[in-house]
Amino acid sequence: MARTTPRIWVVEWGGQRRAEVQVACSERIIRLDTPEWERWLEEPTTSSFAYPVYDRRVGYIRGWMTVRKECRSRGGHYWVAYRRVGKRLCKLYLGHSTEIGLSQLGDAAARFLAMADEKEVMLRKA
């Protein structure tokens, strides 16, 4: 059976943002920024998930960033986000599981979006 990467879905309604992840092949839905979210991130079976890179100017998702748990040489785990910008794979450090939340993931997605916009501007000038 192929393994699917869990995706986080962000919903905005009435000025409030809510995000949740559906654990692959199960009925389990976890809301971000809850104790259950932190426990899920710490589980040994949780190694990655995808988060949308949403562009508010155009009103749709321009792609996904992959968030992976990596092991440090000194021990311990931390999370990093990856996204391809042009032909280059970019990496952003996010921190430990206790530091990962909706606002930090949104900030990382915005940084990737800004990188893509800069790349487009550079290509137009060339």
Protein Blocks (a to p, Z undefined) as FASTA:
>chain_A
ZZdddddddddeehiacdddddehiabdcdehifklmmmmmpmklmbdcdddddfknopa
fbdcdddddddfkgpjdddddddehjbccdddfbjfklgcfklmmmmmmmmmmmmmmmmm
mmmmZZ
